[in-house]
């Protein structure tokens, strides 16, 4: 199944819900900032993640955004400092070190 890069970010009011959401997202992706994850997911996984998030959030108080990142946009991601990120290329998905140096494939 084809996987796509997603950026998931959240603003969750309750510490308890925030910790639960953060721990759930660790099963799907890599935290690149405290409330921002990069996730490489296929269609089934993004549906599963969306359902899991919806069950855990307070729809009146919490904000969660999921952005799909196209292949062309993923190639243009620039990291000036921070954790390695997933970058898509014609050869597949690779780990990119801060500063844009491409590392090993995944």
Phi and psi restraints in degrees (range 20) as a CNS / XPLOR table:
assign (resid 1 and name C) (resid 2 and name N)
       (resid 2 and name CA) (resid 2 and name C) 1.0 -75.3 20.0 2
assign (resid 2 and name N) (resid 2 and name CA)
       (resid 2 and name C) (resid 3 and name N) 1.0 134.4 20.0 2
assign (resid 2 and name C) (resid 3 and name N)
       (resid 3 and name CA) (resid 3 and name C) 1.0 -106.4 20.0 2
assign (resid 3 and name N) (resid 3 and name CA)
       (resid 3 and name C) (resid 4 and name N) 1.0 151.6 20.0 2
assign (resid 3 and name C) (resid 4 and name N)
       (resid 4 and name CA) (resid 4 and name C) 1.0 -131.6 20.0 2
assign (resid 4 and name N) (resid 4 and name CA)
       (resid 4 and name C) (resid 5 and name N) 1.0 151.1 20.0 2
assign (resid 4 and name C) (resid 5 and name N)
       (resid 5 and name CA) (resid 5 and name C) 1.0 -83.9 20.0 2
assign (resid 5 and name N) (resid 5 and name CA)
       (resid 5 and name C) (resid 6 and name N) 1.0 131.7 20.0 2
assign (resid 5 and name C) (resid 6 and name N)
       (resid 6 and name CA) (resid 6 and name C) 1.0 -125.8 20.0 2
assign (resid 6 and name N) (resid 6 and name CA)
       (resid 6 and name C) (resid 7 and name N) 1.0 145.3 20.0 2
assign (resid 6 and name C) (resid 7 and name N)
       (resid 7 and name CA) (resid 7 and name C) 1.0 -109.1 20.0 2
assign (resid 7 and name N) (resid 7 and name CA)
       (resid 7 and name C) (resid 8 and name N) 1.0 123.9 20.0 2
assign (resid 7 and name C) (resid 8 and name N)
       (resid 8 and name CA) (resid 8 and name C) 1.0 -114.5 20.0 2
assign (resid 8 and name N) (resid 8 and name CA)
       (resid 8 and name C) (resid 9 and name N) 1.0 126.8 20.0 2
assign (resid 8 and name C) (resid 9 and name N)
       (resid 9 and name CA) (resid 9 and name C) 1.0 -133.8 20.0 2
assign (resid 9 and name N) (resid 9 and name CA)
       (resid 9 and name C) (resid 10 and name N) 1.0 150.4 20.0 2
assign (resid 9 and name C) (resid 10 and name N)
       (resid 10 and name CA) (resid 10 and name C) 1.0 -143.8 20.0 2
assign (resid 10 and name N) (resid 10 and name CA)
       (resid 10 and name C) (resid 11 and name N) 1.0 153.5 20.0 2
assign (resid 10 and name C) (resid 11 and name N)
       (resid 11 and name CA) (resid 11 and name C) 1.0 -133.2 20.0 2
assign (resid 11 and name N) (resid 11 and name CA)
       (resid 11 and name C) (resid 12 and name N) 1.0 99.2 20.0 2
assign (resid 11 and name C) (resid 12 and name N)
       (resid 12 and name CA) (resid 12 and name C) 1.0 -114.8 20.0 2
assign (resid 12 and name N) (resid 12 and name CA)
       (resid 12 and name C) (resid 13 and name N) 1.0 125.7 20.0 2
assign (resid 12 and name C) (resid 13 and name N)
       (resid 13 and name CA) (resid 13 and name C) 1.0 -68.4 20.0 2
assign (resid 13 and name N) (resid 13 and name CA)
       (resid 13 and name C) (resid 14 and name N) 1.0 -46.6 20.0 2
assign (resid 13 and name C) (resid 14 and name N)
       (resid 14 and name CA) (resid 14 and name C) 1.0 -81.3 20.0 2
assign (resid 14 and name N) (resid 14 and name CA)
       (resid 14 and name C) (resid 15 and name N) 1.0 131.0 20.0 2
assign (resid 14 and name C) (resid 15 and name N)
       (resid 15 and name CA) (resid 15 and name C) 1.0 -59.0 20.0 2
assign (resid 15 and name N) (resid 15 and name CA)
       (resid 15 and name C) (resid 16 and name N) 1.0 -42.1 20.0 2
assign (resid 15 and name C) (resid 16 and name N)
       (resid 16 and name CA) (resid 16 and name C) 1.0 -62.2 20.0 2
assign (resid 16 and name N) (resid 16 and name CA)
       (resid 16 and name C) (resid 17 and name N) 1.0 -48.6 20.0 2
assign (resid 16 and name C) (resid 17 and name N)
       (resid 17 and name CA) (resid 17 and name C) 1.0 -64.6 20.0 2
assign (resid 17 and name N) (resid 17 and name CA)
       (resid 17 and name C) (resid 18 and name N) 1.0 -38.5 20.0 2
assign (resid 17 and name C) (resid 18 and name N)
       (resid 18 and name CA) (resid 18 and name C) 1.0 -62.2 20.0 2
assign (resid 18 and name N) (resid 18 and name CA)
       (resid 18 and name C) (resid 19 and name N) 1.0 -43.4 20.0 2
assign (resid 18 and name C) (resid 19 and name N)
       (resid 19 and name CA) (resid 19 and name C) 1.0 -64.9 20.0 2
assign (resid 19 and name N) (resid 19 and name CA)
       (resid 19 and name C) (resid 20 and name N) 1.0 -43.1 20.0 2
assign (resid 19 and name C) (resid 20 and name N)
       (resid 20 and name CA) (resid 20 and name C) 1.0 -61.9 20.0 2
assign (resid 20 and name N) (resid 20 and name CA)
       (resid 20 and name C) (resid 21 and name N) 1.0 -43.8 20.0 2
assign (resid 20 and name C) (resid 21 and name N)
       (resid 21 and name CA) (resid 21 and name C) 1.0 -64.8 20.0 2
assign (resid 21 and name N) (resid 21 and name CA)
       (resid 21 and name C) (resid 22 and name N) 1.0 -46.2 20.0 2
assign (resid 21 and name C) (resid 22 and name N)
       (resid 22 and name CA) (resid 22 and name C) 1.0 -57.5 20.0 2
assign (resid 22 and name N) (resid 22 and name CA)
       (resid 22 and name C) (resid 23 and name N) 1.0 -46.2 20.0 2
assign (resid 22 and name C) (resid 23 and name N)
       (resid 23 and name CA) (resid 23 and name C) 1.0 -64.3 20.0 2
assign (resid 23 and name N) (resid 23 and name CA)
       (resid 23 and name C) (resid 24 and name N) 1.0 -37.8 20.0 2
assign (resid 23 and name C) (resid 24 and name N)
       (resid 24 and name CA) (resid 24 and name C) 1.0 -64.6 20.0 2
assign (resid 24 and name N) (resid 24 and name CA)
       (resid 24 and name C) (resid 25 and name N) 1.0 -44.0 20.0 2
assign (resid 24 and name C) (resid 25 and name N)
       (resid 25 and name CA) (resid 25 and name C) 1.0 -64.3 20.0 2
assign (resid 25 and name N) (resid 25 and name CA)
       (resid 25 and name C) (resid 26 and name N) 1.0 -27.3 20.0 2
assign (resid 25 and name C) (resid 26 and name N)
       (resid 26 and name CA) (resid 26 and name C) 1.0 -60.6 20.0 2
assign (resid 26 and name N) (resid 26 and name CA)
       (resid 26 and name C) (resid 27 and name N) 1.0 -23.7 20.0 2
assign (resid 26 and name C) (resid 27 and name N)
       (resid 27 and name CA) (resid 27 and name C) 1.0 -77.6 20.0 2
assign (resid 27 and name N) (resid 27 and name CA)
       (resid 27 and name C) (resid 28 and name N) 1.0 -11.9 20.0 2
assign (resid 27 and name C) (resid 28 and name N)
       (resid 28 and name CA) (resid 28 and name C) 1.0 -116.6 20.0 2
assign (resid 28 and name N) (resid 28 and name CA)
       (resid 28 and name C) (resid 29 and name N) 1.0 -22.0 20.0 2
assign (resid 28 and name C) (resid 29 and name N)
       (resid 29 and name CA) (resid 29 and name C) 1.0 -164.1 20.0 2
assign (resid 29 and name N) (resid 29 and name CA)
       (resid 29 and name C) (resid 30 and name N) 1.0 -164.8 20.0 2
assign (resid 29 and name C) (resid 30 and name N)
       (resid 30 and name CA) (resid 30 and name C) 1.0 -115.5 20.0 2
assign (resid 30 and name N) (resid 30 and name CA)
       (resid 30 and name C) (resid 31 and name N) 1.0 128.1 20.0 2
assign (resid 30 and name C) (resid 31 and name N)
       (resid 31 and name CA) (resid 31 and name C) 1.0 -73.0 20.0 2
assign (resid 31 and name N) (resid 31 and name CA)
       (resid 31 and name C) (resid 32 and name N) 1.0 125.3 20.0 2
assign (resid 31 and name C) (resid 32 and name N)
       (resid 32 and name CA) (resid 32 and name C) 1.0 -106.4 20.0 2
assign (resid 32 and name N) (resid 32 and name CA)
       (resid 32 and name C) (resid 33 and name N) 1.0 -16.6 20.0 2
assign (resid 32 and name C) (resid 33 and name N)
       (resid 33 and name CA) (resid 33 and name C) 1.0 -147.5 20.0 2
assign (resid 33 and name N) (resid 33 and name CA)
       (resid 33 and name C) (resid 34 and name N) 1.0 170.7 20.0 2
assign (resid 33 and name C) (resid 34 and name N)
       (resid 34 and name CA) (resid 34 and name C) 1.0 -54.2 20.0 2
assign (resid 34 and name N) (resid 34 and name CA)
       (resid 34 and name C) (resid 35 and name N) 1.0 -46.5 20.0 2
assign (resid 34 and name C) (resid 35 and name N)
       (resid 35 and name CA) (resid 35 and name C) 1.0 -112.1 20.0 2
assign (resid 35 and name N) (resid 35 and name CA)
       (resid 35 and name C) (resid 36 and name N) 1.0 25.8 20.0 2
assign (resid 35 and name C) (resid 36 and name N)
       (resid 36 and name CA) (resid 36 and name C) 1.0 -132.1 20.0 2
assign (resid 36 and name N) (resid 36 and name CA)
       (resid 36 and name C) (resid 37 and name N) 1.0 127.9 20.0 2
assign (resid 36 and name C) (resid 37 and name N)
       (resid 37 and name CA) (resid 37 and name C) 1.0 -121.4 20.0 2
assign (resid 37 and name N) (resid 37 and name CA)
       (resid 37 and name C) (resid 38 and name N) 1.0 146.3 20.0 2
assign (resid 37 and name C) (resid 38 and name N)
       (resid 38 and name CA) (resid 38 and name C) 1.0 -107.1 20.0 2
assign (resid 38 and name N) (resid 38 and name CA)
       (resid 38 and name C) (resid 39 and name N) 1.0 128.7 20.0 2
assign (resid 38 and name C) (resid 39 and name N)
       (resid 39 and name CA) (resid 39 and name C) 1.0 -130.0 20.0 2
assign (resid 39 and name N) (resid 39 and name CA)
       (resid 39 and name C) (resid 40 and name N) 1.0 131.2 20.0 2
assign (resid 39 and name C) (resid 40 and name N)
       (resid 40 and name CA) (resid 40 and name C) 1.0 -101.6 20.0 2
assign (resid 40 and name N) (resid 40 and name CA)
       (resid 40 and name C) (resid 41 and name N) 1.0 106.1 20.0 2
assign (resid 40 and name C) (resid 41 and name N)
       (resid 41 and name CA) (resid 41 and name C) 1.0 -133.3 20.0 2
assign (resid 41 and name N) (resid 41 and name CA)
       (resid 41 and name C) (resid 42 and name N) 1.0 148.3 20.0 2
assign (resid 41 and name C) (resid 42 and name N)
       (resid 42 and name CA) (resid 42 and name C) 1.0 -92.1 20.0 2
assign (resid 42 and name N) (resid 42 and name CA)
       (resid 42 and name C) (resid 43 and name N) 1.0 179.0 20.0 2
assign (resid 42 and name C) (resid 43 and name N)
       (resid 43 and name CA) (resid 43 and name C) 1.0 -60.8 20.0 2
assign (resid 43 and name N) (resid 43 and name CA)
       (resid 43 and name C) (resid 44 and name N) 1.0 -41.0 20.0 2
assign (resid 43 and name C) (resid 44 and name N)
       (resid 44 and name CA) (resid 44 and name C) 1.0 -64.0 20.0 2
assign (resid 44 and name N) (resid 44 and name CA)
       (resid 44 and name C) (resid 45 and name N) 1.0 -43.4 20.0 2
assign (resid 44 and name C) (resid 45 and name N)
       (resid 45 and name CA) (resid 45 and name C) 1.0 -66.8 20.0 2
assign (resid 45 and name N) (resid 45 and name CA)
       (resid 45 and name C) (resid 46 and name N) 1.0 -39.2 20.0 2
assign (resid 45 and name C) (resid 46 and name N)
       (resid 46 and name CA) (resid 46 and name C) 1.0 -68.3 20.0 2
assign (resid 46 and name N) (resid 46 and name CA)
       (resid 46 and name C) (resid 47 and name N) 1.0 -35.7 20.0 2
assign (resid 46 and name C) (resid 47 and name N)
       (resid 47 and name CA) (resid 47 and name C) 1.0 -64.7 20.0 2
assign (resid 47 and name N) (resid 47 and name CA)
       (resid 47 and name C) (resid 48 and name N) 1.0 -44.3 20.0 2
assign (resid 47 and name C) (resid 48 and name N)
       (resid 48 and name CA) (resid 48 and name C) 1.0 -61.3 20.0 2
assign (resid 48 and name N) (resid 48 and name CA)
       (resid 48 and name C) (resid 49 and name N) 1.0 -45.8 20.0 2
assign (resid 48 and name C) (resid 49 and name N)
       (resid 49 and name CA) (resid 49 and name C) 1.0 -62.7 20.0 2
assign (resid 49 and name N) (resid 49 and name CA)
       (resid 49 and name C) (resid 50 and name N) 1.0 -43.9 20.0 2
assign (resid 49 and name C) (resid 50 and name N)
       (resid 50 and name CA) (resid 50 and name C) 1.0 -60.7 20.0 2
assign (resid 50 and name N) (resid 50 and name CA)
       (resid 50 and name C) (resid 51 and name N) 1.0 -42.9 20.0 2
assign (resid 50 and name C) (resid 51 and name N)
       (resid 51 and name CA) (resid 51 and name C) 1.0 -65.0 20.0 2
assign (resid 51 and name N) (resid 51 and name CA)
       (resid 51 and name C) (resid 52 and name N) 1.0 -42.9 20.0 2
assign (resid 51 and name C) (resid 52 and name N)
       (resid 52 and name CA) (resid 52 and name C) 1.0 -62.9 20.0 2
assign (resid 52 and name N) (resid 52 and name CA)
       (resid 52 and name C) (resid 53 and name N) 1.0 -44.5 20.0 2
assign (resid 52 and name C) (resid 53 and name N)
       (resid 53 and name CA) (resid 53 and name C) 1.0 -62.4 20.0 2
assign (resid 53 and name N) (resid 53 and name CA)
       (resid 53 and name C) (resid 54 and name N) 1.0 -44.8 20.0 2
assign (resid 53 and name C) (resid 54 and name N)
       (resid 54 and name CA) (resid 54 and name C) 1.0 -60.0 20.0 2
assign (resid 54 and name N) (resid 54 and name CA)
       (resid 54 and name C) (resid 55 and name N) 1.0 -37.5 20.0 2
assign (resid 54 and name C) (resid 55 and name N)
       (resid 55 and name CA) (resid 55 and name C) 1.0 -68.5 20.0 2
assign (resid 55 and name N) (resid 55 and name CA)
       (resid 55 and name C) (resid 56 and name N) 1.0 -28.9 20.0 2
assign (resid 55 and name C) (resid 56 and name N)
       (resid 56 and name CA) (resid 56 and name C) 1.0 -95.1 20.0 2
assign (resid 56 and name N) (resid 56 and name CA)
       (resid 56 and name C) (resid 57 and name N) 1.0 -15.6 20.0 2
assign (resid 56 and name C) (resid 57 and name N)
       (resid 57 and name CA) (resid 57 and name C) 1.0 -92.1 20.0 2
assign (resid 57 and name N) (resid 57 and name CA)
       (resid 57 and name C) (resid 58 and name N) 1.0 158.0 20.0 2
assign (resid 57 and name C) (resid 58 and name N)
       (resid 58 and name CA) (resid 58 and name C) 1.0 -96.6 20.0 2
assign (resid 58 and name N) (resid 58 and name CA)
       (resid 58 and name C) (resid 59 and name N) 1.0 111.9 20.0 2
assign (resid 58 and name C) (resid 59 and name N)
       (resid 59 and name CA) (resid 59 and name C) 1.0 -67.3 20.0 2
assign (resid 59 and name N) (resid 59 and name CA)
       (resid 59 and name C) (resid 60 and name N) 1.0 -17.7 20.0 2
assign (resid 59 and name C) (resid 60 and name N)
       (resid 60 and name CA) (resid 60 and name C) 1.0 -87.0 20.0 2
assign (resid 60 and name N) (resid 60 and name CA)
       (resid 60 and name C) (resid 61 and name N) 1.0 -28.5 20.0 2
assign (resid 60 and name C) (resid 61 and name N)
       (resid 61 and name CA) (resid 61 and name C) 1.0 -112.5 20.0 2
assign (resid 61 and name N) (resid 61 and name CA)
       (resid 61 and name C) (resid 62 and name N) 1.0 -29.6 20.0 2
assign (resid 61 and name C) (resid 62 and name N)
       (resid 62 and name CA) (resid 62 and name C) 1.0 -98.0 20.0 2
assign (resid 62 and name N) (resid 62 and name CA)
       (resid 62 and name C) (resid 63 and name N) 1.0 150.2 20.0 2
assign (resid 62 and name C) (resid 63 and name N)
       (resid 63 and name CA) (resid 63 and name C) 1.0 -124.7 20.0 2
assign (resid 63 and name N) (resid 63 and name CA)
       (resid 63 and name C) (resid 64 and name N) 1.0 126.7 20.0 2
assign (resid 63 and name C) (resid 64 and name N)
       (resid 64 and name CA) (resid 64 and name C) 1.0 -133.8 20.0 2
assign (resid 64 and name N) (resid 64 and name CA)
       (resid 64 and name C) (resid 65 and name N) 1.0 131.6 20.0 2
assign (resid 64 and name C) (resid 65 and name N)
       (resid 65 and name CA) (resid 65 and name C) 1.0 -123.5 20.0 2
assign (resid 65 and name N) (resid 65 and name CA)
       (resid 65 and name C) (resid 66 and name N) 1.0 139.9 20.0 2
assign (resid 65 and name C) (resid 66 and name N)
       (resid 66 and name CA) (resid 66 and name C) 1.0 -126.0 20.0 2
assign (resid 66 and name N) (resid 66 and name CA)
       (resid 66 and name C) (resid 67 and name N) 1.0 115.8 20.0 2
assign (resid 66 and name C) (resid 67 and name N)
       (resid 67 and name CA) (resid 67 and name C) 1.0 -108.4 20.0 2
assign (resid 67 and name N) (resid 67 and name CA)
       (resid 67 and name C) (resid 68 and name N) 1.0 121.5 20.0 2
assign (resid 67 and name C) (resid 68 and name N)
       (resid 68 and name CA) (resid 68 and name C) 1.0 -75.8 20.0 2
assign (resid 68 and name N) (resid 68 and name CA)
       (resid 68 and name C) (resid 69 and name N) 1.0 140.0 20.0 2
assign (resid 68 and name C) (resid 69 and name N)
       (resid 69 and name CA) (resid 69 and name C) 1.0 -114.6 20.0 2
assign (resid 69 and name N) (resid 69 and name CA)
       (resid 69 and name C) (resid 70 and name N) 1.0 118.0 20.0 2
assign (resid 69 and name C) (resid 70 and name N)
       (resid 70 and name CA) (resid 70 and name C) 1.0 -71.5 20.0 2
assign (resid 70 and name N) (resid 70 and name CA)
       (resid 70 and name C) (resid 71 and name N) 1.0 162.7 20.0 2
assign (resid 70 and name C) (resid 71 and name N)
       (resid 71 and name CA) (resid 71 and name C) 1.0 -56.8 20.0 2
assign (resid 71 and name N) (resid 71 and name CA)
       (resid 71 and name C) (resid 72 and name N) 1.0 -45.4 20.0 2
assign (resid 71 and name C) (resid 72 and name N)
       (resid 72 and name CA) (resid 72 and name C) 1.0 -63.8 20.0 2
assign (resid 72 and name N) (resid 72 and name CA)
       (resid 72 and name C) (resid 73 and name N) 1.0 -41.0 20.0 2
assign (resid 72 and name C) (resid 73 and name N)
       (resid 73 and name CA) (resid 73 and name C) 1.0 -69.4 20.0 2
assign (resid 73 and name N) (resid 73 and name CA)
       (resid 73 and name C) (resid 74 and name N) 1.0 -38.7 20.0 2
assign (resid 73 and name C) (resid 74 and name N)
       (resid 74 and name CA) (resid 74 and name C) 1.0 -60.8 20.0 2
assign (resid 74 and name N) (resid 74 and name CA)
       (resid 74 and name C) (resid 75 and name N) 1.0 -34.8 20.0 2
assign (resid 74 and name C) (resid 75 and name N)
       (resid 75 and name CA) (resid 75 and name C) 1.0 -66.7 20.0 2
assign (resid 75 and name N) (resid 75 and name CA)
       (resid 75 and name C) (resid 76 and name N) 1.0 -22.9 20.0 2
assign (resid 75 and name C) (resid 76 and name N)
       (resid 76 and name CA) (resid 76 and name C) 1.0 -95.0 20.0 2
assign (resid 76 and name N) (resid 76 and name CA)
       (resid 76 and name C) (resid 77 and name N) 1.0 0.2 20.0 2
assign (resid 76 and name C) (resid 77 and name N)
       (resid 77 and name CA) (resid 77 and name C) 1.0 -62.0 20.0 2
assign (resid 77 and name N) (resid 77 and name CA)
       (resid 77 and name C) (resid 78 and name N) 1.0 131.6 20.0 2
assign (resid 77 and name C) (resid 78 and name N)
       (resid 78 and name CA) (resid 78 and name C) 1.0 -117.6 20.0 2
assign (resid 78 and name N) (resid 78 and name CA)
       (resid 78 and name C) (resid 79 and name N) 1.0 130.1 20.0 2
assign (resid 78 and name C) (resid 79 and name N)
       (resid 79 and name CA) (resid 79 and name C) 1.0 -115.5 20.0 2
assign (resid 79 and name N) (resid 79 and name CA)
       (resid 79 and name C) (resid 80 and name N) 1.0 116.6 20.0 2
assign (resid 79 and name C) (resid 80 and name N)
       (resid 80 and name CA) (resid 80 and name C) 1.0 -85.8 20.0 2
assign (resid 80 and name N) (resid 80 and name CA)
       (resid 80 and name C) (resid 81 and name N) 1.0 -28.2 20.0 2
assign (resid 80 and name C) (resid 81 and name N)
       (resid 81 and name CA) (resid 81 and name C) 1.0 -168.0 20.0 2
assign (resid 81 and name N) (resid 81 and name CA)
       (resid 81 and name C) (resid 82 and name N) 1.0 145.4 20.0 2
assign (resid 81 and name C) (resid 82 and name N)
       (resid 82 and name CA) (resid 82 and name C) 1.0 132.0 20.0 2
assign (resid 82 and name N) (resid 82 and name CA)
       (resid 82 and name C) (resid 83 and name N) 1.0 -162.2 20.0 2
assign (resid 82 and name C) (resid 83 and name N)
       (resid 83 and name CA) (resid 83 and name C) 1.0 -72.9 20.0 2
assign (resid 83 and name N) (resid 83 and name CA)
       (resid 83 and name C) (resid 84 and name N) 1.0 156.6 20.0 2
assign (resid 83 and name C) (resid 84 and name N)
       (resid 84 and name CA) (resid 84 and name C) 1.0 -61.3 20.0 2
assign (resid 84 and name N) (resid 84 and name CA)
       (resid 84 and name C) (resid 85 and name N) 1.0 149.3 20.0 2
assign (resid 84 and name C) (resid 85 and name N)
       (resid 85 and name CA) (resid 85 and name C) 1.0 -127.0 20.0 2
assign (resid 85 and name N) (resid 85 and name CA)
       (resid 85 and name C) (resid 86 and name N) 1.0 161.7 20.0 2
assign (resid 85 and name C) (resid 86 and name N)
       (resid 86 and name CA) (resid 86 and name C) 1.0 -82.2 20.0 2
assign (resid 86 and name N) (resid 86 and name CA)
       (resid 86 and name C) (resid 87 and name N) 1.0 133.7 20.0 2
assign (resid 86 and name C) (resid 87 and name N)
       (resid 87 and name CA) (resid 87 and name C) 1.0 -130.9 20.0 2
assign (resid 87 and name N) (resid 87 and name CA)
       (resid 87 and name C) (resid 88 and name N) 1.0 130.9 20.0 2
assign (resid 87 and name C) (resid 88 and name N)
       (resid 88 and name CA) (resid 88 and name C) 1.0 -90.9 20.0 2
assign (resid 88 and name N) (resid 88 and name CA)
       (resid 88 and name C) (resid 89 and name N) 1.0 141.6 20.0 2
assign (resid 88 and name C) (resid 89 and name N)
       (resid 89 and name CA) (resid 89 and name C) 1.0 -142.1 20.0 2
assign (resid 89 and name N) (resid 89 and name CA)
       (resid 89 and name C) (resid 90 and name N) 1.0 176.7 20.0 2
assign (resid 89 and name C) (resid 90 and name N)
       (resid 90 and name CA) (resid 90 and name C) 1.0 -60.0 20.0 2
assign (resid 90 and name N) (resid 90 and name CA)
       (resid 90 and name C) (resid 91 and name N) 1.0 -27.1 20.0 2
assign (resid 90 and name C) (resid 91 and name N)
       (resid 91 and name CA) (resid 91 and name C) 1.0 -83.4 20.0 2
assign (resid 91 and name N) (resid 91 and name CA)
       (resid 91 and name C) (resid 92 and name N) 1.0 -7.1 20.0 2
assign (resid 91 and name C) (resid 92 and name N)
       (resid 92 and name CA) (resid 92 and name C) 1.0 129.7 20.0 2
assign (resid 92 and name N) (resid 92 and name CA)
       (resid 92 and name C) (resid 93 and name N) 1.0 -157.0 20.0 2
assign (resid 92 and name C) (resid 93 and name N)
       (resid 93 and name CA) (resid 93 and name C) 1.0 -102.5 20.0 2
assign (resid 93 and name N) (resid 93 and name CA)
       (resid 93 and name C) (resid 94 and name N) 1.0 133.6 20.0 2
assign (resid 93 and name C) (resid 94 and name N)
       (resid 94 and name CA) (resid 94 and name C) 1.0 -126.5 20.0 2
assign (resid 94 and name N) (resid 94 and name CA)
       (resid 94 and name C) (resid 95 and name N) 1.0 161.2 20.0 2
assign (resid 94 and name C) (resid 95 and name N)
       (resid 95 and name CA) (resid 95 and name C) 1.0 -90.6 20.0 2
assign (resid 95 and name N) (resid 95 and name CA)
       (resid 95 and name C) (resid 96 and name N) 1.0 129.9 20.0 2
assign (resid 95 and name C) (resid 96 and name N)
       (resid 96 and name CA) (resid 96 and name C) 1.0 -110.8 20.0 2
assign (resid 96 and name N) (resid 96 and name CA)
       (resid 96 and name C) (resid 97 and name N) 1.0 128.5 20.0 2
assign (resid 96 and name C) (resid 97 and name N)
       (resid 97 and name CA) (resid 97 and name C) 1.0 -78.4 20.0 2
assign (resid 97 and name N) (resid 97 and name CA)
       (resid 97 and name C) (resid 98 and name N) 1.0 155.4 20.0 2
assign (resid 97 and name C) (resid 98 and name N)
       (resid 98 and name CA) (resid 98 and name C) 1.0 -52.2 20.0 2
assign (resid 98 and name N) (resid 98 and name CA)
       (resid 98 and name C) (resid 99 and name N) 1.0 136.7 20.0 2
assign (resid 98 and name C) (resid 99 and name N)
       (resid 99 and name CA) (resid 99 and name C) 1.0 97.8 20.0 2
assign (resid 99 and name N) (resid 99 and name CA)
       (resid 99 and name C) (resid 100 and name N) 1.0 -6.9 20.0 2
assign (resid 99 and name C) (resid 100 and name N)
       (resid 100 and name CA) (resid 100 and name C) 1.0 93.4 20.0 2
assign (resid 100 and name N) (resid 100 and name CA)
       (resid 100 and name C) (resid 101 and name N) 1.0 4.2 20.0 2
assign (resid 100 and name C) (resid 101 and name N)
       (resid 101 and name CA) (resid 101 and name C) 1.0 -76.0 20.0 2
assign (resid 101 and name N) (resid 101 and name CA)
       (resid 101 and name C) (resid 102 and name N) 1.0 125.5 20.0 2
assign (resid 101 and name C) (resid 102 and name N)
       (resid 102 and name CA) (resid 102 and name C) 1.0 -76.4 20.0 2
assign (resid 102 and name N) (resid 102 and name CA)
       (resid 102 and name C) (resid 103 and name N) 1.0 135.6 20.0 2
assign (resid 102 and name C) (resid 103 and name N)
       (resid 103 and name CA) (resid 103 and name C) 1.0 -107.8 20.0 2
assign (resid 103 and name N) (resid 103 and name CA)
       (resid 103 and name C) (resid 104 and name N) 1.0 -149.0 20.0 2
assign (resid 103 and name C) (resid 104 and name N)
       (resid 104 and name CA) (resid 104 and name C) 1.0 -72.6 20.0 2
assign (resid 104 and name N) (resid 104 and name CA)
       (resid 104 and name C) (resid 105 and name N) 1.0 161.9 20.0 2
assign (resid 104 and name C) (resid 105 and name N)
       (resid 105 and name CA) (resid 105 and name C) 1.0 -88.0 20.0 2
assign (resid 105 and name N) (resid 105 and name CA)
       (resid 105 and name C) (resid 106 and name N) 1.0 160.7 20.0 2
